[in-house]
Amino acid sequence: METLRSLLSGAVAMASFTAALFFLRFWFGTRDRFFLLFAAAFAVYGACQLALGLAEGSDYEPLFYLPRLLTFGLIVLAVVGKNRSRAR
């Protein structure tokens, strides 16, 4: 079961890093802060999943919740910032 958890964490990390590169490519084209924040969020989440796959412990440890909190905070910041710029 430990091997399957590591394999799935690696797959999620790879998908997150791929999404980060995808959003980074759009940021280079548009220089829109929205894409940069999404790229950062997916990079942080990918790093968290990579650390989780390499760690011996459980994903219920508080240390693994902090990067997730940062990830979702960056996504909320990007969406709120994009909506505020449209309102002006």
C-alpha positions in Angstrom: 0.0 0.0 0.0 2.9 2.3 0.7 4.2 1.9 -2.8 0.8 2.8 -4.3 0.6 5.9 -2.2 4.1 7.0 -3.3 3.2 6.2 -7.0 0.0 8.3 -6.8 1.8 11.1 -5.0 4.4 11.2 -7.8 1.7 11.2 -10.5 -0.1 14.1 -8.8 3.2 16.0 -8.4 4.0 15.5 -12.1 0.5 16.7 -13.1 0.9 19.7 -10.8 4.3 20.7 -12.2 2.9 20.3 -15.8 0.0 22.6 -14.9 2.5 25.1 -13.4 4.4 25.1 -16.7 1.2 25.5 -18.6 0.2 28.6 -16.7 3.8 29.9 -16.8 3.7 29.7 -20.6 0.5 31.9 -20.6 2.1 34.3 -18.2 5.1 34.8 -20.5 2.7 35.6 -23.3 0.3 38.0 -21.4 2.2 39.1 -18.3 -1.1 38.7 -16.4 -0.6 38.3 -12.7 -3.5 35.7 -12.6 -1.4 33.2 -14.6 1.7 33.8 -12.5 -0.2 33.1 -9.2 -1.8 30.0 -10.6 1.7 28.8 -11.8 3.0 29.4 -8.3 0.1 27.6 -6.7 0.5 24.5 -8.8 4.3 24.5 -8.2 3.8 24.7 -4.4 1.2 21.9 -4.6 3.5 19.8 -6.7 6.4 20.3 -4.3 4.1 19.3 -1.4 3.0 16.1 -3.2 6.6 15.3 -4.0 7.5 15.7 -0.4 4.5 13.6 0.7 5.5 10.8 -1.7 9.0 10.8 -0.3 8.1 11.1 3.3 7.7 8.1 5.6 4.8 9.6 7.6 1.2 10.2 7.0 -0.4 13.0 5.0 -2.4 13.9 8.1 0.6 15.6 9.7 0.2 19.4 10.1 3.4 20.1 8.1 1.7 19.0 4.9 -1.3 21.3 5.5 0.7 24.5 5.3 1.7 24.2 1.6 -1.9 23.2 0.8 -3.1 26.3 2.6 -0.6 28.4 0.7 -1.8 26.8 -2.6 -5.4 27.6 -2.0 -4.6 31.0 -0.7 -2.7 31.8 -3.9 -5.7 30.6 -6.0 -8.1 32.7 -4.0 -5.8 35.7 -4.4 -5.6 35.2 -8.1 -9.4 35.0 -8.6 -10.1 37.9 -6.3 -7.4 40.0 -8.0 -8.8 39.2 -11.5 -12.3 40.1 -10.5 -11.2 43.4 -8.9 -9.3 44.4 -12.0 -12.4 43.8 -14.1 -14.6 45.9 -11.8 -12.4 49.0 -12.3 
